[in-house]
Amino acid sequence: MLRLTDISYSVEGRPLIDHASAVVPTGHKVGVVGRNGTGKTTLFRLIRGELTLETGSIEVPRGARIGGVAQEVPGNDVSLIDTVLAADTERAALLGEAETATDPARIAEVQTRLADIDAWSAEARAASILRGLGFEPEQQSMPCSAFSGGWRMRVALAAVLFAQPDLLLLDEPTNYLDLEGALWLETYLTRYPHTVLIVSHDRALLNRSVQAILHLEDRKLTLYQGAYDTFAETRAARLAAAESEAKRQEVRRAHLQSYVDRFRYKADKAKQAQSRLKMIARLKPISTPQEAALRRFTFPEPEELSPPIIATEGAAIGYGDTTVLSRLSLRIDQDDRIALLGKNGEGKSTLSKFLAQRLEAQKGRITRANKLRVGYFAQHQVDELRVDETPLEHLRRLRPDEPPTKLRARLGGFGIGAEQAETVVAKLSGGQKARLSLMLATLDAPHLLILDEPTNHLDIESREALVEALTAYSGAIILVSHDLHLLSHVADRLWLVSGGRVTPFEDDLDAYRAMLLERDRPERPKPESKPRRVSQSAILELKSDVKKCEQRIEKLSEMRETLAARLADPSVYEDRNRDKMELWQKKFAEVEDALERAEALWMEAEERLDAARTQPAG
């Protein structure tokens, strides 16, 4: 297990973590959440031993490997597949030794260990991970230097997933994934065989892939059992209870203080007044969790234009002589909320640039409303801010005639306070830079707002504020995002960008997610082409096998729930119960393994029964 005991750490004298403790059981998947700047990345660096604790200790199982995503894979000539394979250093070392070893005993040891770690299927596993993260088979043999930094970050993620460390630390991994990659990662993490800690502001990921939430707030750590929505409900109830108790105490304090103020200078009441002063001093402050006011986004409202605001007929767009999308016959009205779906590289960004008038059509008819204003936000624009200027200076360049009070009010409407307004961009956080870019994109009250991955640097509270602002916005919205929560709450139309075309996706996001997950499942072996006659008694026997498998799964599932309930009890992790805890964790792992094998046997039995039913009885 991972045990954090009374840990403290400060940055430039400012405490980030202060005497915090938490225990993460072995094999658990845990989401690490907290507002931007609370110290989540610092916590990971402390666990990896890159920083030195001021107090306390961090314990991991002896010999456990800790792994996280590297900053970026170098742009060298090594192929993607070889880069990922090299991440398993033990396999690479054993393969090297297998070619040079001469001692028969050592050769046998090496070959046995290679078989134990399934070394011979490693290339297929690495290729599967790369494919899940968006790399086609032909791309996997290409050198890393052929890909941009964002794509090389995907290779770095693939490498650490392939290495399968005992403790996997992932810090906002979906920031450089598209929706398809994020959905694949959700599914992969649920099957990951070891402990995972994942810093994320992606509610969908935290609801589907983790068993608990580790909340960093007020410099303390609190572990909540359950997915993110369960955590949010539990925490909301705790906040309400703390606030209610704080109000009751404030009424009590005011009542006592009123008595003191009235009678402290009267001789016959001085003793009672002093007694009440002591009672006030004994009232301990109710520590309500730090809950900074939700920083709302304030989008300026555009005037209404006659529909449609954009219409195309038979348009083609691309770069130079290369056409990316063709036969585009699209219509956008001012009340449209459209999400663009499709894999990276299919043309979502190309379409966004065309609609933003940053790319001319190669052919076709395009009609735009008179006075149409378009706002465009893309992740690269965050990097294009002038790092030596303050947000106030950015705004002053665009609105030189506006008084400073109005400029500051504009910034405040996007959660950029007085202090940040005077801070150079280089020293702002990623979230603050994203807020500034969003403000600049909406400065002219656009009739059409195009957002390409707007949530990458925003914490969960800011994402909720963005959802509210977009829902209330009276202009049209084109949205590209891997954040399913944002898409499901904002978009009411879906366009699929695929195969050089843009077509309406008539189903909902749940159906799109199911379609992607089904597509990524490995194909089942095709049944033999020759029909075989199957007797009725054989079918009855196969049904009996399926029934036995179902009973076995039911019994193992009950055992798993019982053990999970025991492991969820905090008292289990006290020192006096350590032997029981270790025994239950071992049994839990054994039951999980048995359940996985039982489910595999059940699927095989079902497949045999289905195959038998399709043949004529003998």
N, C-alpha and C positions, 0 to 999 in steps of 0.2 A: 504494500500500500504506500501511498504518498502521505506523509505526516508533516504538517507545518505547525510548529509549536512556538508560540509567543514571539513571532518574527516582527522585526521593525526595520525600516529603511527610510532614509531622508535624502532629499535632493536639495543641495544648497541651503541646508538648514530647515527646509520645509518637509515635515513628515508626510510620506506617501502611504506607508503602512506602519501601524503603531500597535505592537503587542497583539498581533492577530494570530489565530489558530484555526486549523481545519484538517480534516482527515478525508482522503479520497481512497476508497477501497480499490484493490487491484481489479483491473478489468472493466472499471466503470468508464462511461463516456460522460464528461462533465463540460457544460458550457460555462465560460468565465465571462461575466457581464459587469458593467459599471459605466458610469458616464465617462466621456473622453477626458483624459488627463488624470484619472484616479490612480493609475499605476498598474494596469493589467499587463502591459508589455514588460514593465520593470519586474513584476512578479515572475514572469517566465524567465527572465535573465537571472533572477535569484535562484530559481529551481535548477537552472543549468549550471550554476556556479560561476557565472560571468561577473557577478557583483557580490560584495561581501556584506553579510547581515550585520546589523548593529546589535540586535539581540535575538535570542531564540535559535532554533535549529530547523533544518529541512532534512527529513529522512526518506530515502527511497530504498526499495529492496536491494540487497547486496547483489552486485553484478548486473543490475538493470541498466539497459541502454536507453539513454534519453536522446530524442531526436526532434528536430524542428526544420522548417524550410530555410534553406540558405538564402542570403540576400538576393542572389541571382546566379544562374548558371553562366559561366564565362562564354563569350562568343568565340569559341575555338572551332577546330575542324573535326572534333569528335562527334559522331552521330548521336541523335537523340536516344536511340535504343541502347547504345553502348554507355552513354552517360548515366542512364538509369540503372543498368546492370552493375556498373562500377560502384553504385551506392551501397550494395551489399558487400562490404569489405571482407567478411569471412568467406563468402563464396569465391570472390576473386582470388583471395590468398590460397584457398584450397585448390582451385583449378590450376593456379600457377605451380603449386607444390606437386600436384598430380603428374605434371609433365617432367619434373626433375627428380622426384623421390626415387631412391634405389633400394631402400630397406623394405623387404617384403611386409613386415609388420606395420610399418608406417604407411605403406601404400594401402594396406587393408583398412587402417584407421581412417585415412583420407577418404577412401571410396565409401566407407560406411557413413561418415559424417556428411558427405555430399548427398547420399541417398536420404539421410535424416532431414536435411534442410530442403529437400526436393529441388536440388540444384538444376536438374535436367529440364524441368518445366519453367525455369526462371525466365527465359526469353519470352515465352508465351504470356506469362504473368505480367512482365514489364510492358509488353505490347498492348495487353488489355487495359492496363492503367493509362498508358499514353492515349489510347483510343478513347477511353472514357473522358479524358481531359481535352479532347478535341483534335488530336493529331491523327490524320488518316495514315493507313499503312505505308503509303509511298513517302510520306513526310518523315517517318520515323528513322529512315536511313540517311536523311539529310543532315549536314553538319549544324551544330548549334548556331554558328555564325550567320546562318540563313534566316534566322528568326529575330524579331524585335524583342526588346526587354520584357514586355508583358508576356509574350509567349515563352520566353526562357524562364520566367517565374513559374509557369505551368510545369516546365520540365523539372525545376527544382522541387515542386510539390510532388510530382510523379516519383522522383528519386527517393524522397523520404517515406512515401507510402510503400514503395517497393522494399525498402530496407526493413520495414516493420519494427521500429524500436519498441521496447517494452513500455516506455512512456512517451507518447506522441504529443508534442506541443504545437498547435496550429494557431497562428495569429492572423485573423481576418483572411482566411484562405480564399474566400469567394470574391475578394476585391479584384482579382485578375482572372475571374472566370465569367463565362457567359451563363445564361440560364440553363442551357443543356449541361454544361460542366458542373454547375452548382447542384443540379438534381442528381447527377451521377455521384458526386461526392457525398451527398446525403445518404444515398443507399450504401456506398462503400463503407462509410464510417460505422453504420449499424452492424456491419459484419466484421469490423476490424477486431482482431483477436486479443488486443492488449488495451492498456489504459490510454485514454485520450483526454486532453484538456484543450478546449478550443475557444479562443477569444473570437466572438462574433456578435454583430448587431443584426444578423439575418434571422428574423423570427421563425421563418419556415424551417431553416436548418436546425435551430435550437428546439423546435417542437418535434422534429422527426428523428433526430440523430443522437440526442443525449438523454441520459437517465436522471441527471441532476443539474442544478445551477449553482455555481459558486459566485456569490455576489460580493464585489469589492465596493464598499461604501463607508463613508466616515472613517476611512483608514482601517476598517475591520473586514474580516472575511466571514461570510455566513453561507453554509451549504444547505440548499433546499432540495428535497427529493422531488422528482418529477420534471417534466419538460417546461419550456419557458412560460406558456400560458398558465400552468399551475403555479409556478413561481410568482407570476404577476398578480394572480388572485390572492395568494397567501400574503404577499408583501403589501398589497393594497389594504387587506384587512388589518395587518400589523400597523400600517401607517395610520389608519382610522382610529385604532385603539389607542395608539400613542398620542395622537392629537387630542382625542377625547380626554385622556388622563391629564394631559398638559393643561387643557382648559379648566378642568376641575381643580387642579392644583393652583392655577392662576387666580381663580375665584377665591379659594381658601387663603392664598397669600394676600390678596387685596382686602379681604375681610379682616385679617389679623393686622395688616398695616393700618387700616382705618382706625382700629381701636387704639393702636400705638399713637397715631397722629393726634387723636382726640385727648388721650389721657396721660401721655408720657410726662407732662410737666405739672400734673396735679399730684400733690403729695399723697393723698389717700389712694390714688390709683397707680402710682409709679411702679410699685412692685409687680402688679398685674401686667403693666405695659412692658416691663423688662422681661417678664415671663413669655409674653407673646413675641418679643424680639428674638428670644432664644428659639421659639417654635419656628419662626420664619427661617432662621439660620439652619435649622435641622431639615427643612424641606429640601430634598435633593432634586435638582433640575431633572425633568423628564426629557431624556435624550431622544428626540424624534429623529428618524433617519434623515440624513441630508437630502433634501428634495428641492433642488434649485427650480425656480419657476420655469415652466415649459416655455422655451423661447419660440414664439410663433414666427412663422414667415408671413410677411405682409406683401402680397403681390398687388401692384397697381392694376386697376380695372380698365380694360380697353372699351372703347365705344363699339356698338354693334354694327357689323357690316352685312350687306345683302349676301345671301348664300348663292353658290358656294364660294368659299374664300380661295380655294385652289381646285382646279379640275384639269386632268390630263387625258389625252386620247392618243393611244398608240405611241406613247413616248418611249425613248430608249436613252439610257444614261450610262456613263462609264468614264474612262480616262484615256485620252488620246484616241487610238484606233481600237481600244479594247472596250467592248460593251459588257457591262456587269448585269444590268437589268433591262429587259425589253418588254414591249407590248403592255406598257403601263397605262391602264385606263382607270384612273382613281378620282375620287371626289372627297373633299374635306370641307365640312361645315364648321361654323364657329363653336357649336356645342359638342363636337366630337371629342372623345377620349380614346385614343387608339394606341394599343401596345403592339410593337413590332416583334414578332417571334422568328426564330431561325438561328442556325448555328453561326458562329463567328466566321467571317469570310464569305458569307452568302450575299451580302450587300446591304445590311441594315444601316451602316454608317454612310454608305454611298447614297442611299435614299434620303437619309436625314440631311445630308449636305445639299442635295438637290432641292428638297423642300425649303431649306434655309437660304436658298439662292446663292449658295457658295459653289455650285456646280451647274454648268449649263447642260441642257438636254442635247443629245446627239441628233435626235429627230423627234417628230411628233408635235402635237398641238398642246400648248400649255396656256391656261387662263388663270390669272390671279386677280383678286379683287383690288379695286383702286384703294389706295391708302393702306394696303395691307402691311402690317409690321410683324416681323418674325423675331422671336427670341430664341437663341441657340446656346445650349449648355452641353459641353462635352468634357470628358475627363482631362484631355490634353490642355484645355483652356485653364484649368487650375494651375498647371505647370507653366503657363504662359503669362501669369500675373507678374508684374514688375516687382522683383523681390526687394529692391532697395526703396520702394515707396510704401507709404502707409495706405490703408483703405480710404482714409479721408482724401489723400492726394489722388488716388485712382478716381474717386468720384468728382473731385474738383476739376480734373482735366475734362470730364464729360459734361459737367454742369458748372462752368466757370461763373455764371451770373447768379447762382443760388447762394443765399447766405449760409454761413457755417451751421447755424442751428437747424436749418432744413436738411443739410447734408447729413448731419449727425442723426437726425430723425429717420432718414432713409436707412442708414446703417443699423440703427436700433431696431427697425422693423424686420431685420434679418438676423437679430440676435448678436450683432456686433456692438459691444458696449463702448463706453467712452475710452476705457483703457486700450482696448484692441484697435479702436479707430486711429490711435496715434502710434501704434506699433508697426514697424516695417513688416512686410509680408513674409520675409525670410524667417521671422521669429513666431509667426502664427502657426497654430496647429492645422492639421489637414482638414478638420471640420470647419475651422474658421475660414480657411481659404475657399472651401467649397461654398460656404455661405456668401462670401464676397463675390464669387463667380456667379452664383445664382442671382444675387442682387443686380449685378451688371447686366446679366442676360435679360432681366425683366424690367430694366430701368425705363424703357420707352412704352411700357404697358402693351406688350405685343398681343396681337389677335391670335397668333399661333405660337405656342411655346414647345420647342423640341428639346427633350431632355435625354441625353445619352449617359446612362449609369450615374444618376445624380446622387445616389446614397452611399457611394463607396467610402467616404470619410465621415459620415454622419453616425452618431450614436442612436440608440433605439428611440430615445425621447425626441431627438431632432427628426428622425424618420416619421414618427407619428405626427409631428407638427407639419412636416412636408405633405403628408397624406391629407391632413385637414385643409391646408392652403390650396392644394390642387383640386380637392373636391369642391371648394367654394369658388374657384377661379372661373371667370366667365369667358375665357378664351379657349380655343382648341388646344389639345395636348397630343403630342406624339412622344411616346415613351419607350425607351430601350433600357431594360434593367434585368438583372438576375434576381432581384428581390421580389419573390412571389407575393409577399404580403402587400407591398406597394402596388404591384400590378393588379391584384385582385380587388383592391379597394378603390383604385382610380380608373382603370380602363373599363370601358363598356363595349369596345370593338377590338377584335384581334385580326391583325394582318400577318400572314405567314410569308416570309421572304425566303424563297428556296428555289433552286434550279433555274435561276435567272428570271423568275417571275415574282409578282406580289399578288397574293390571292387572299380573299377573306377566309379566316378560320372560323367555321360556323359553330364549333363546339366551345366549351369553356376551358379555363386554365387547368382544372383538374383532369379533364380529358386529354389535354396536351401533355401534361406531366405523365399520365398513364401511358400515352402513346410513346413517349421518349423512353420510359423505363422498359416497356415491352420490346422496343427496338433494340435496346442494349443487352437484352438477355441472350445468352448463347443459344444457338439453335439446337433443338433436340435431335438426336439421331433419327433418321428416317426409317420407318419400319421396312422390313424385308418386302420386296416386291412380290414374291411368290405367296399366294394365299395358302394357309394351312388350316385344315379342318380341326376344330377344337371341340372336345366332348363337353356335355353339360356338366359332368362331374368335375372336369378340370376347371370350368368357370366357377362352380361352387367353391372349389378349393381356393381359387384366386380371391374370391370374395371374402373367404375366411381369413386369408392372409392380410387383406386390407383392413378388416375389422380388428385383427390383433394389433396391427400397426397403429390404428387410431386409438385403441385402448392404451397402448404403451405411451403414445404422445400425451394423452390426457393425464396419465399418472405422473409422467415426468414434468409436465407443465404445472401440476399441483405442487410437486416437490420444489420446483423452481420458485413459485410464488411464495411458498412458506419460507424458504431460505432467504429470498429477497427481502421479505418483511423483517426477518431477524437482523439482516445486515443493515437495514435502514434505521435500526434503533441505535441512537448515539451512545448508549451505555455499553454497547458491545465493544467499543473501541477504547474503553478504559483499561488501564494496565492490568487490573485484577481479572479481566475477562479475555486477556490476549490469547490464551490457549484455545478457548471456545471460538473466538473470532477467526483464528487461523484455520481451525478445523472446518468451520462453516464456509469460509471462503474457498477452501479446497473442495468441499462437497459441492458448492455452487458451481465451480468451474467444471467439475466432473459431470454434474447434471446438465449444464449447458452443452458440453461436448456430446453427451448421450442423446440429448434432445435433437441436436443437429443431425446426428447419425440416424436417429429414429425417423426424423422427417424425410431424410434422403431415402430410407428404405420404404417409407409409405408412398413417396412419389413413384419409386420404381414399381411397387406393387400395383398402384393405380394405373400406371402406363401398361403393365402386363395385362391387367383386367380390361382396359379399353381396347387394347390390340386384339384380345380374345373375342370381345363382343362384336368386333367388326367382321369376324370370320363366321362362316356358316357352321352350325353345330354338327358334331358327328353322331 
